[in-house]
């Protein structure tokens, strides 16, 4: 039996939790913009993997 662990993160802006599959990532010249939902996004220069 295999279990897939879906990593859940909390958005630092709207405090909702989301999974990595829900993310839409927009890469800009200054960094990365990560959308956790249609209205909310946060910016990161490096998307760290644990």
N, C-alpha and C positions, 0 to 999 in steps of 0.2 A: 504494500500500500504506500503510495507516494502522496505526500502533502505538499502543496505549493504554498509557501509563506508569502503573502502579499504584504509588502512593506507599506505601512501607513505613516504618513508624515502630517504634521500640522502646519497649516499655512501661517506664517508669521504676521500676515496682514489681517485676515478675516477670522483666524483661529478655527477654521473648519479643517477637518481631517480629510485627506485625499490619498489615493494610491498612485503609484507611479504611472499606471496605465491611463489614468485620467488626465495626466499632464499634457499640456501642449506647450512646447518650448519654442520661443522665438529667439534666434541668435542674432544679436546686434554687434556692432563694432566694439562697443564699450563693455559688452558682457552678455549675459543671458537673461532673458525675461521668461519667467515660468508662470504659466496661467494655471491656476488650480480650478478655476471655473470661468464662465464666460465673462464675468464682470471683474474678477479679482486676479491680480497678478503680483508677483514680487520679483525683484531683481536680484541676481547673484552674479558674481564675477566667476566663481567656480562652483560647479555643482558637485559636491563631495559625495563619493560613494563610501559607505561605512566599511 
